[in-house]
Amino acid sequence: MTKYDYLIVGSGLFGAVFAHLARKAGKRCLVIDKRSHLGGNIYCEEQHGINVHKYGAHIFHTSNKEVWDFVNSLVPFNRYTNCPVAMYEGKLYNLPFNMNTFYQMWGVTTPEQATAKIEEQRAEVLSAMKEQGINAPRNLEEQALCLVGRDIYEKLIKGYTEKQWGRPCTELPAFIIKRLPVRLIFDNNYFNDAYQGIPIGGYNKITEKLLEGIECRVNEDFFARREYWESLADKVVFTGKIDEYYGYRYGKLQYRTVSFVEEVHQVPNYQGNAVVNYTEREVPYTRIIEHKHFESFGDAVYANPVTVISKEYSTEWTEGSEPFYPVNDAANTELADRYRALAAAETNVIFGGRLAEYRYYDMAPVIEQVLNHPEVKGW
Ligand SMILES: Cc1cc2nc3c(=O)[nH]c(=O)nc-3n(C[C@H](O)[C@H](O)[C@H](O)COP(=O)(O)OP(=O)(O)OC[C@H]3O[C@@H](n4cnc5c(N)ncnc54)[C@H](O)[C@@H]3O)c2cc1C
């Protein structure tokens, strides 16, 4: 008899939620992670009394009540509402595009005036394209111009998108932007979901709760001692990279990554908001995150005289850097499909989470996936 029912490779949300539910069902689990800490990408590091999101700002949002109740049963959530602002040439604009943005951009004060202005801007673009014999947008720039007109595109979309993708918008495909929702109401809440927030005390509290009473080992790479790890359990739950699991036999999948440069400032309030996007091409970073605003509100911000910020830079992924976002082009999709076909044929290995599926998932869908997983439903 093996020592464990499940060897869980990766202590991110997929692995940790799986382990938690398995333990509740009386299963014996071992969780290993190659990083020096548990929690995967939701991990935070405490600095100067502030929880710093080490793998990028994480804001929990969902409309799924079961998922919301589940996470709140672990740790209660605060009232954080994501209202990012964009900085362009020293002026601030609210996001997502809404009546506040249109007022800041054009001084319009009613939905009717805002609609008229957007339509005027779109009409200019469409007639210019028609004159040049262009019937449909040929690239991302033309697509965005057709959807929202020149002012919003040039001030809030162009530079940011070019930094994110490392290429001019004229060289990016139109399909990347399918819609650009405009809100004709004064509403800066980024998400449309019914629930959002940050766990009170930070994300590590969730990881601690999920993995309570479960044997966990950090600094352990599954591939360093694969046979040994596999011999310990009846089944493996694998949340690492799917191509690595198969020894890259069809080739390597590509990713996009972000690098973070942290700064500590001896001021209580650096930018007055958790998220500020920098939409000019000339500013090298895409966003500045001020971490304390995720968990302190109102005057409480001033209780701590220090603040920690992270500047985010979009960078090409190279071997050894963090694999953050899958690349959704034809070559990578086809390659991932070939690996997924191998994974589907496995009987004793469960593949789950963003790396093992080579799909971008927010936190809530990952949890939902585990809650509804056939293995979990079978207990
Ligand atoms: C920059 C960024 C920002 C994000 N912001 C948000 C947000 O605001 N809101 C939101 O809902 N979601 C956000 N997400 C998504 C969120 O991070 C994921 O949904 C979540 O982390 C998925 O959990 P996971 O378990 O699949 O993967 P991970 O958290 O990556 O966990 C996988 C774990 O497996 C370990 N591992 C991998 N290979 C091995 C191996 N060979 N041996 C041992 N261990 C291994 C890794 O070290 C890692 O700890 C963001 C993601 C990124 C990249």
The ligand as a Gaussian input file, in Angstrom:
#p B3LYP/6-31G(d) Opt

LIG

0 1
 C        0.388000      38.487000     -12.983000
 C       -0.889000      37.780000     -12.627000
 C       -1.930000      38.476000     -12.040000
 C       -3.123000      37.831000     -11.725000
 N       -4.141000      38.555000     -11.162000
 C       -5.304000      37.932000     -10.872000
 C       -6.401000      38.675000     -10.312000
 O       -6.311000      39.893000     -10.074000
 N       -7.543000      38.005000     -10.040000
 C       -7.686000      36.658000     -10.284000
 O       -8.755000      36.105000     -10.012000
 N       -6.666000      35.937000     -10.783000
 C       -5.486000      36.536000     -11.094000
 N       -4.461000      35.805000     -11.611000
 C       -4.640000      34.346000     -11.825000
 C       -4.237000      33.496000     -10.610000
 O       -2.887000      33.721000     -10.283000
 C       -4.454000      32.013000     -10.975000
 O       -5.792000      31.775000     -11.249000
 C       -4.040000      31.043000      -9.864000
 O       -2.762000      31.335000      -9.413000
 C       -4.066000      29.660000     -10.426000
 O       -3.617000      28.726000      -9.478000
 P       -2.849000      27.421000      -9.952000
 O       -2.849000      26.492000      -8.812000
 O       -3.383000      26.944000     -11.247000
 O       -1.381000      27.914000     -10.342000
 P       -0.182000      28.496000      -9.460000
 O       -0.660000      29.442000      -8.452000
 O        0.836000      28.967000     -10.421000
 O        0.390000      27.213000      -8.703000
 C        1.177000      26.226000      -9.337000
 C        2.237000      25.788000      -8.345000
 O        2.893000      24.633000      -8.861000
 C        4.250000      24.699000      -8.498000
 N        5.008000      23.838000      -9.420000
 C        5.104000      23.957000     -10.751000
 N        5.905000      22.991000     -11.249000
 C        6.322000      22.233000     -10.188000
 C        7.186000      21.121000     -10.061000
 N        7.787000      20.587000     -11.124000
 N        7.404000      20.620000      -8.835000
 C        6.833000      21.179000      -7.737000
 N        5.997000      22.242000      -7.807000
 C        5.752000      22.793000      -9.018000
 C        4.582000      26.168000      -8.662000
 O        5.746000      26.526000      -7.938000
 C        3.315000      26.829000      -8.115000
 O        3.433000      27.112000      -6.738000
 C       -3.268000      36.444000     -11.977000
 C       -2.215000      35.736000     -12.566000
 C       -1.051000      36.384000     -12.911000
 C        0.037000      35.610000     -13.571000

